[in-house]
Amino acid sequence: MWRNADFRGLWVGQTASQLGEHTSLVVLPLLAVLTLDATAGQLGVLRAVGQAPILLLSLFVGAWVDRWRTRTTMVLTDIGRALALGAVALAGLLDRLGMPGLLVLALAVGALSVFFDVAYQASLVRLVERDQLVRGNSALEGSRSAAQIGGPALGGALVSLLSAPVAAAGGALFFTLSFLSIRRMRRAEPIPERPEHRPRVWHRIHEGLRFVIGDAVLRAVCLASAAFQFSFAAMMTVYLLFLPRELHLSGTVVGLALAAVGPGALLGSLLAARLPSRFGYGPVLVCAAALGDGMFLCVPALHGSSAVTVAALLGVGFVFGIGGQLVNVTVMAVRQAVTPDGMQGRTAATITFAGMGLTPLGSLFGGLLASGWGLRTGLLVTAAGMLLSPVVMAFSPLARLGRELPARG
């Protein structure tokens, strides 16, 4: 697999793209909180706007990507996101950036990220053999873990030590590097043949929905993903306010606390290449989700900005990273294994729509909960909600998966 130059190009480009994404995920909220003095409600709206394209576009993007070259899609979205973050940097340097402009640019970055994420998942299936899917996903998720290590820490440090515009410019640079790597891919992609009378996009979307709903394993993935993503989006909205305002942590420390997920996720991606084949895909999924998601229940008990508090936050992020990455890699391999090549984009988009599509609502709910009940109570409620995901898995066909990937439908 590593002798495949196109896979290496995808891996390097996806790593750079993830660095840009994880940097911007910290920079934009911190810019709103620390520079524009955003309220809890405004931060919830900002996060919801950035996530809204997942709900609005995912199903259409899946239908389109199945008919497009994934390389072209990824290259164009990298250019677009670089320009959007470059606009944030320029407006900030000229002191012309306000909340409306930040909302528009967050929307643009979110929309383009939907295209990139669906395209790179579909691209892997077109580049490697079926028996290399777990290793390929492990490598890509490992690169995402590396981005989780560097992105939040770098974004928080740049916002704290220099300025938010400089941090935004750093994100734009990473997207530019991703563009330069992915455009070097040369393999002709085996795109499914297009019939003379092409079905309308709504028909193709319906095919994807019907395929996912009709498969018990994929249906369970959708339900578990929806439960997790809604609760996680709500929790993160409260969490990003809780750290600087309740615990009085600086932007640099907030970035480090978020970055702690990265080392854990890196370890989780390595374990994901071994544990499912040894203990079974089902047991690994349920146990990893329960362990990782349950860690955030510890955070509402923390007080002050002492070394003990910072160490506890780092530990929570590290364990959450391990569990979350085990789930991500394992679920993606299962999903790709049961899905025909011509349905990969639509299946990925349908699952993204069912899960990530709820994140705008979760972000708004988190902001409302923090405003009405307070940061500490809001964090406890939303963290408890994350445990719905492993409960759904435990009572679904996912829990019964053995040591071999399920057969393709």
Protein Blocks (a to p, Z undefined) as FASTA:
>chain_A
ZZpmklmmmmmmmmmmmmmmmmmmmmmmmmmmmmnopafklmmmmmmmmmmmmmmmmmmm
mmmmmmmcfklmmmmmmmmmmmmmmmmmmmmmnopacfklmmmmmmmmmmmmmmmmmmmm
mmmmmmmcfklmmmmmmmmmmmmmmmmmmmmmmmmmmmmmmomklmmmmmmmmmmmmmmm
mmmpmbdcddddddfbdcdfklmmmmmmmmmmmpmklmmmmmmmmmmmmmmmmmmmmmmm
mmmmmnopafklmmmmmmmmmmmmmmmmmmmmmmmmmnopklmmmmmmmmmmmmmmmmmm
pgcjbfklmmmmmmmmmmmmmmmmmmmmmmmmmmmmmpcfklmmmmmmmmmmmmmmmmmm
mmmmmmmmmmmnojklmmmmmmmmmmmmmmmmmmcmklmpcfbdcddZZ
